[in-house]
Amino acid sequence: MRVRIPALQLPDRPCSIAVIGAAKSGKTTVCRSLIDAANMTLVCGSNQDYQYVPTAFVHSRLSCNLLKRIRQRQSALCRQRALALATLVVDQGTIDDAVWRDLRQLLTNARTYRLSVLCALAPLELLRQYDQDPNDWPDWPAFDYVICCAAAPEDKQAIWQCYLPAMPWEAFSAIFDQTTAAFGCLVIDLSSCNANVLSRLAWYKVE
């Protein structure tokens, strides 16, 4: 039985999004499609994947120093009441633990900095940052949305256990497979407080 899942509608404000999935599942394509061309865009990843972004704004790796400079820039512009909307795209594979700690702080305060954050990650690269106790998982990271591309069965189960354990596994697995077929995505709205877990789900596909 197929479940009707609404299409993704992002809010008209800065938000933080994790795009997770297996290798070559379309994570970079999803990130590119979500970038607002009106915002200043800073990329940590491959210059070949983001050729339309000026070279000066593309970095091969995310660092604590770069995150500090982003916070300083956005804070200064906000104090000046300037139109300071910006997007940080992290599409580089693994992230060092020290950088994760600083990125976590940035995610928590992203709206204050008027900064949208897009992180393309393998599922276990995101999930390994949680404590070992699954009950602690939902407390971090402070992403507003998780966009799930196709994933291996063990990663799919980890995503379910982390984000939607209140939904029966069989139902989640069926919805996941339904929405991620043919390079589609399952979207989990972590900013929603609705007790109905189905209301937190959407689908997305790059046209």
NORWOBEL-V860720 format. One line per field, one symbol per residue. ss: DSSP state (2 for helix, 1 for strand, 0 for the rest). A space follows every 50 residues. Layout:
ss->???
This chain:
ss->00000010000000011111000000222222220000011111100000 00002221100002222222222222222000000111111000002222 22222222000000111111102222200000022222200000111100 00222222222220000022222222222222201111100000002222 1111000
